Amino acid sequence: MAGQVKKYLGFSMLCICMMIFPFRASAHTDNSEGYSKLSMGDSGLVYEIQLDYLELARIVDLGVTTNTTASDLVYALTKNENKLEEYFHSKLAVFNQGAKVEGSLGETGVERKLNRDYANLTFHYPIKNKDSAALQIIYDIFFEDNDSAHRNIASYEIGVSKGQFVFTSEKRELHVGEQTIIGQSIPFIKLGFHHILIGLDHILFIIALVVTSKRFIDVLKIMTLFTLAHSVTIGLTALNLLSIPAEIVEPLIALSVAFVAIEKYIGLSEKYRNGVVFIFGLIHGIGFAGALELNTTDWTAIWPIFTFNVGVEMGQALIIALLFPILILIRKYKWSYSVHLATNLAIFFIGLTWYFQRFLA
């Protein structure tokens, strides 16, 4: 029996360590999420795409660094339009009724969001018909030359067809208008699941809450409150009904991590804990939604938001399923209190470090 316990503890701790490392100030390991919007304009199909600027600059060799000024970032896009067109013509293909259509690069720009610079590029394709079923997109950007885990969240409104799609290395083709509910759901569930597992700040927040809980019913109660709260702000933020800059949200998330790690030891009454968890859940929801830019505010966004949230909950459930049994197993030992205290102190100092790093940044 003791051997089985040790094996379980070892396996669970290995899984948790794999989820929480590497330790970074940003607390997220992704840096190549992209966004797309497809619509019909007066001149034909308009394909607006946003990509992490520095990742794109490295691949296309735009000649910029992390210290390049905002105005120079904009100028670099204009100066290297030929390079950009050449790259995108080789990595982004648009077909109309089975025939490939060549597009041209139009407007360019730079947008600061999620504490990163994004290159905004607009391509125009001379497609006049609005038969969505005739359109096919093949997206190969970044997968082979930069990051196989890259994802691009696309929204489209072509004729009567509206919807969302997530381009991944496994799903590179979009046949506009042929999306099924299941086909649309799975990528967003994966996106939500992936987002929480790469979010060390969210993981440590959950760990701090679970470590200070005595019973499973307590875990269930606080995680239900946390889920309800972040579900509200995920929806509001993704629908563009709530907009708070990442420069404000990210330091607050870090501060929430530090606070929940020590709230038990500073004498905070249990009756206030539910309210604190709910408020922090609202803040974390805004952070979750940063990965879910749908470029639409109509009813078609509801299902992707819901399925993304399902993925987030699945990630939370995995963390709790691995962690809480460990706490139950070690609770009978005298040294368990020391383990809990050391864990929370470590989380407190990590959260506090993040707070100052993000605040000063």
MIGU-901198 format. One line per 2 residues: number of its first residue (from 1); their letters; for each residue x, y, z of C-alpha. Coordinates in pm, 1 decimal. Each point is the difference from the previous one (the first is absolute). Example, Ala and Ser with C-alpha at 12.3 -4.5 7.8 and 13.67 -1.06 7.14 Angstrom:
2
1> as> 1230.0,-450.0,780.0 | 137.0,344.0,-66.0
***
This chain:
361
1> ma> 0.0,0.0,0.0 | 278.8,239.8,92.9
3> gq> 169.3,-68.2,-333.6 | -319.7,81.9,-188.4
5> vk> -38.2,324.0,192.7 | 356.8,101.6,-83.1
7> ky> -53.6,-79.3,-368.3 | -319.7,205.5,-6.7
9> lg> 164.2,291.8,178.0 | 296.5,-9.6,-235.2
11> fs> -215.4,-15.0,-312.5 | -229.5,279.3,118.9
13> ml> 286.0,229.2,98.5 | 169.0,-63.7,-334.8
15> ci> -320.2,98.7,-183.0 | -39.2,314.8,209.0
17> cm> 363.6,100.3,-50.3 | -35.1,-46.8,-375.0
19> mi> -297.9,235.7,7.9 | 157.9,277.4,204.5
21> fp> 346.0,27.6,-153.6 | 172.8,194.7,-144.6
23> fr> -30.1,284.5,250.0 | -53.4,324.8,-186.4
25> as> -111.9,349.4,92.6 | -271.1,-15.1,-263.7
27> ah> -116.2,-336.5,141.3 | -93.6,-113.6,-350.0
29> td> 226.1,-187.0,-238.0 | -183.9,87.0,-321.9
31> ns> 117.2,283.5,-218.1 | -141.1,-76.0,-342.4
33> eg> -377.1,6.8,26.4 | -156.0,174.1,-297.3
35> ys> -337.9,133.7,-101.9 | -179.2,25.6,-333.8
37> kl> -313.9,161.1,-135.6 | -147.6,-80.6,-341.6
39> sm> -271.0,216.5,-154.4 | -125.2,120.7,-336.9
41> gd> 80.5,358.6,-95.4 | -70.6,211.1,-307.6
43> sg> 312.4,-127.6,-174.4 | -43.2,-365.1,99.8
45> lv> 114.2,-221.4,286.4 | 178.8,181.8,282.7
47> ye> 229.8,-211.9,217.1 | 121.6,183.1,312.3
49> iq> 267.0,-183.2,195.6 | 180.0,76.5,326.7
51> ld> 322.7,-172.8,97.2 | 253.7,43.9,276.9
53> yl> 228.9,267.1,-141.5 | 334.1,-129.2,122.4
55> el> -75.5,-355.2,-112.2 | -93.5,125.2,-346.1
57> ar> 303.1,230.0,-7.8 | 232.1,-289.1,75.6
59> iv> -142.2,-215.5,-279.3 | -21.6,272.1,-264.8
61> dl> 309.4,188.7,124.0 | -154.5,342.3,53.3
63> gv> 314.6,127.2,170.5 | -154.9,92.8,335.6
65> tt> 77.1,-86.3,362.6 | -183.0,9.2,331.8
67> nt> 129.9,356.9,44.4 | -133.1,132.3,-331.6
69> ta> -236.9,295.5,44.8 | -368.3,-22.4,-92.7
71> sd> 38.3,233.2,-297.4 | 292.2,-204.4,-132.8
73> lv> -205.3,-318.5,30.6 | -264.1,155.0,-224.4
75> ya> 265.1,121.3,-245.8 | 161.9,-345.7,-15.8
77> lt> -326.8,-150.6,-124.6 | -32.3,262.0,-273.0
79> kn> 364.2,-31.7,-99.9 | -18.7,-379.3,-29.6
81> en> -334.7,-39.0,-177.1 | 156.5,-205.6,-280.0
83> kl> 152.5,-243.7,251.2 | -329.9,-27.8,182.5
85> ee> -196.3,-64.4,-318.9 | 246.4,-267.3,-107.1
87> yf> -23.9,-177.1,335.6 | -378.2,11.5,21.6
89> hs> -48.3,-108.3,-361.0 | 195.5,-314.0,86.7
91> kl> -175.3,-64.2,332.6 | -358.0,121.5,-47.6
93> av> -210.4,-129.9,-289.1 | -353.1,105.9,-92.6
95> fn> -204.0,-206.2,-245.5 | -325.4,101.6,-166.6
97> qg> -194.1,-279.8,-170.1 | 315.7,-211.5,3.4
99> ak> 223.2,262.2,-164.8 | 276.6,172.0,195.8
101> ve> -40.2,377.7,24.0 | 301.1,227.7,44.4
103> gs> -44.4,278.5,251.4 | 181.5,326.1,59.1
105> lg> 119.5,157.9,322.5 | -186.4,318.3,81.4
107> et> -0.2,174.0,335.5 | 257.5,-75.6,269.3
109> gv> 27.4,110.9,359.1 | 103.6,-89.6,353.5
111> er> -221.9,-58.2,301.4 | 107.0,-44.4,360.0
113> kl> -199.3,-260.4,193.2 | 60.1,-279.2,249.8
115> nr> 327.7,178.0,83.1 | 127.7,-76.5,-350.2
117> dy> 18.5,176.2,-333.6 | -209.3,-147.4,-278.2
119> an> 46.6,60.5,-370.8 | -329.7,80.9,-171.1
121> lt> -3.6,-96.6,-367.3 | -293.4,26.4,-241.0
123> fh> -7.9,-200.8,-321.9 | -246.1,57.8,-282.9
125> yp> -116.9,-276.7,-233.9 | -197.1,78.9,-319.8
127> ik> -291.9,-228.8,80.5 | -339.0,151.0,-74.9
129> nk> -242.7,-284.9,58.9 | -133.8,-45.6,351.3
131> ds> -47.3,-375.0,-25.9 | 169.6,-102.4,323.0
133> aa> 1.0,-367.0,-98.2 | 238.0,82.8,-285.6
135> lq> 271.6,134.2,234.3 | 283.4,-205.3,143.6
137> ii> 288.8,129.7,213.0 | 326.5,-187.6,54.1
139> yd> 203.3,149.1,285.6 | 364.3,-107.3,42.0
141> if> 139.4,305.8,181.3 | 262.6,-72.8,270.7
143> fe> -69.4,-374.5,21.2 | 311.3,-120.7,-181.0
145> dn> 240.4,290.5,44.0 | -77.2,128.4,347.5
147> ds> -242.5,-173.6,235.2 | -195.7,-318.8,-60.6
149> ah> -224.1,94.5,295.0 | -102.8,329.2,-162.8
151> rn> -374.9,66.8,-16.8 | -199.2,258.9,-189.4
153> ia> -356.9,76.4,104.4 | -196.7,95.7,-310.4
155> sy> -346.7,151.2,-28.2 | -178.9,27.8,-332.3
157> ei> -310.5,163.4,-144.5 | -40.8,-95.3,-364.8
159> gv> -347.3,34.6,-145.1 | -239.9,-178.6,234.0
161> sk> 279.5,-196.3,170.7 | 134.0,116.2,335.2
163> gq> 226.4,-190.4,231.8 | 334.2,-55.6,167.2
165> fv> 284.7,-239.7,-61.9 | 334.5,-74.2,164.8
167> ft> 288.9,-67.2,-236.0 | 249.1,-243.6,152.7
169> se> 277.5,-218.7,-136.7 | -255.1,-284.0,-9.2
171> kr> -282.8,212.7,-146.1 | 140.6,217.9,-276.1
173> el> -295.8,6.1,-239.2 | -320.7,197.1,36.4
175> hv> -290.5,-65.9,-234.8 | -217.1,301.9,68.7
177> ge> -358.9,-91.5,78.0 | 69.1,-368.9,61.9
179> qt> 59.2,23.7,374.6 | -191.0,-240.6,225.6
181> ii> -74.1,56.8,368.9 | 240.5,-277.0,100.9
183> gq> 263.3,114.8,-246.9 | -16.4,350.9,141.5
185> si> -15.9,-107.4,365.0 | 306.5,-222.2,30.0
187> pf> 260.4,263.3,-102.6 | -137.9,252.5,250.9
189> ik> -11.8,-259.8,277.7 | 363.7,-80.2,-76.0
191> lg> 81.2,371.9,-3.5 | -151.3,54.1,345.8
193> fh> 164.0,-313.8,139.9 | 336.6,98.7,-145.6
195> hi> -27.8,357.5,124.0 | -40.3,-90.6,365.5
197> li> 275.6,-261.5,-10.5 | 249.9,255.4,-133.9
199> gl> -118.1,263.0,249.5 | 223.6,-47.4,301.2
201> dh> -167.7,289.3,181.7 | -342.9,-164.8,-32.3
203> il> 143.5,-338.8,101.9 | 167.6,140.2,311.9
205> fi> -320.3,184.2,92.7 | -192.2,-329.1,-12.9
207> ia> 273.0,-185.7,192.4 | -2.2,265.1,274.5
209> lv> -378.5,-29.8,32.3 | 6.8,-380.3,11.7
211> vt> 291.2,-25.6,245.9 | -186.3,213.5,254.8
213> sk> -323.0,-203.1,-33.4 | -69.6,-275.3,253.6
215> rf> -283.2,-188.4,-170.4 | -91.9,-80.4,-357.7
217> id> -330.7,182.8,48.9 | 203.5,313.2,79.6
219> vl> 196.7,-43.7,-323.0 | -323.4,-51.0,-192.9
221> ki> -154.0,313.1,150.3 | 288.5,236.5,-67.8
223> mt> 66.2,-138.3,-347.9 | -369.4,40.9,-86.1
225> lf> 19.6,364.6,105.9 | 323.2,46.6,-193.4
227> tl> -157.7,-163.1,-307.1 | -315.6,211.9,14.0
229> ah> 202.8,316.9,38.1 | 249.6,-58.9,-278.7
231> sv> -275.8,-128.0,-230.8 | -169.1,339.9,26.8
233> ti> 308.6,201.1,-90.6 | 116.0,-244.3,-268.5
235> gl> -332.4,56.2,-176.0 | -10.8,376.6,50.0
237> ta> 360.5,46.4,-110.8 | -24.0,-231.6,-301.4
239> ln> -314.1,185.4,-113.5 | 181.7,334.4,38.4
241> ll> -250.1,111.0,264.1 | 279.6,33.0,254.2
243> si> 345.8,130.2,-76.0 | 269.9,41.9,262.6
245> pa> 363.1,38.3,-112.6 | 232.7,-292.7,64.3
247> ei> 234.5,245.4,173.3 | -261.3,21.4,277.5
249> ve> -132.0,-356.6,-2.9 | 331.3,-188.9,-1.2
251> pl> 143.6,163.3,317.6 | -334.5,-57.2,175.4
253> ia> 6.4,-368.9,-94.0 | 350.7,-26.4,145.9
255> ls> -115.4,177.3,315.5 | -293.9,-241.2,31.2
257> va> 242.3,-293.6,-12.9 | 207.6,148.3,282.0
259> fv> -305.5,85.9,210.1 | -179.3,-337.4,-8.8
261> ai> 328.9,-168.6,92.9 | 14.9,179.2,335.6
263> ek> -361.2,96.9,77.1 | -35.3,-297.3,234.7
265> yi> 306.0,108.1,198.4 | -85.7,369.7,36.9
267> gl> -324.8,-64.3,183.2 | -250.3,71.7,-278.5
269> se> -339.4,-119.9,116.6 | -147.1,-299.0,-184.8
271> ky> -318.7,197.7,-64.9 | 192.1,236.0,-229.4
273> rn> 172.7,-273.6,-197.7 | -283.4,-67.0,-243.2
275> gv> -23.4,367.5,-90.0 | 375.4,24.8,-49.3
277> vf> 4.5,-307.1,-226.4 | -290.2,137.0,-205.6
279> if> 165.3,338.9,-50.1 | 330.1,-159.1,-97.5
281> gl> -190.9,-234.2,-231.5 | -136.0,302.2,-186.0
283> ih> 355.4,126.5,-47.4 | 133.7,-337.4,-116.9
285> gi> -285.3,-26.3,-250.4 | 121.8,313.7,-174.1
287> gf> 342.9,-160.7,-20.2 | -144.7,-322.9,-142.3
289> ag> -190.8,194.0,-265.4 | 321.1,157.0,-126.3
291> al> 53.7,-313.8,-207.2 | -352.4,11.4,-144.2
293> el> -34.9,288.4,-242.7 | -292.7,-84.2,-227.2
295> nt> -33.9,326.5,-197.9 | -377.5,-18.8,35.8
297> td> -264.9,89.7,256.6 | -304.0,-180.3,-142.5
299> wt> -163.6,-330.8,96.5 | 255.4,-206.4,-193.2
301> ai> 257.4,77.8,271.0 | -201.4,-162.6,279.7
303> wp> 85.3,-361.4,-83.7 | 378.3,54.2,-36.6
305> if> 0.1,188.5,331.6 | -190.1,-283.2,168.7
307> tf> 223.2,-275.4,-138.5 | 316.3,198.0,81.0
309> nv> -126.0,24.9,357.1 | -64.6,-375.8,4.8
311> gv> 365.2,-50.4,-90.1 | 107.3,230.0,283.2
313> em> -213.2,-198.7,247.1 | 149.1,-326.6,-124.1
315> gq> 347.5,140.1,67.7 | -102.3,105.7,349.9
317> al> -152.0,-341.3,66.7 | 322.8,-171.2,-106.1
319> ii> 206.6,212.1,238.6 | -235.5,-71.0,290.2
321> al> -20.3,-371.9,-83.9 | 378.7,-24.0,18.9
323> lf> 51.2,223.0,302.5 | -279.8,-61.2,250.1
325> pi> 60.0,-377.3,43.8 | 362.8,81.9,83.4
327> li> -115.2,235.7,274.9 | -232.3,-267.3,140.0
329> li> 279.5,-259.2,-1.4 | 256.2,214.5,180.0
331> rk> -241.1,160.6,246.9 | 42.3,-285.9,248.9
333> yk> 370.2,77.2,37.2 | 130.9,255.6,249.4
335> ws> 212.4,172.4,-261.9 | -298.4,74.1,-226.2
337> ys> -49.8,345.0,157.5 | 359.8,90.1,-83.8
339> vh> -55.1,-109.9,-360.6 | -315.9,211.5,-26.4
341> la> 173.9,301.1,152.4 | 307.5,-33.0,-222.5
343> tn> -219.2,-38.6,-309.6 | -203.0,309.5,79.7
345> la> 306.1,207.6,86.4 | 160.4,-96.9,-330.4
347> if> -317.9,94.0,-188.0 | -20.4,327.4,193.6
349> fi> 352.8,105.8,-94.3 | -48.3,-104.1,-363.6
351> gl> -325.4,198.1,-19.4 | 158.7,302.7,165.7
353> tw> 296.9,-16.1,-237.8 | -235.6,-13.2,-297.7
355> yf> -193.5,295.9,134.9 | 304.1,226.9,14.1
357> qr> 132.2,-126.5,-334.9 | -332.0,65.6,-172.4
359> fl> -65.8,326.9,180.0 | 342.8,139.0,-85.3
361> a> -23.7,-127.4,-358.7
***
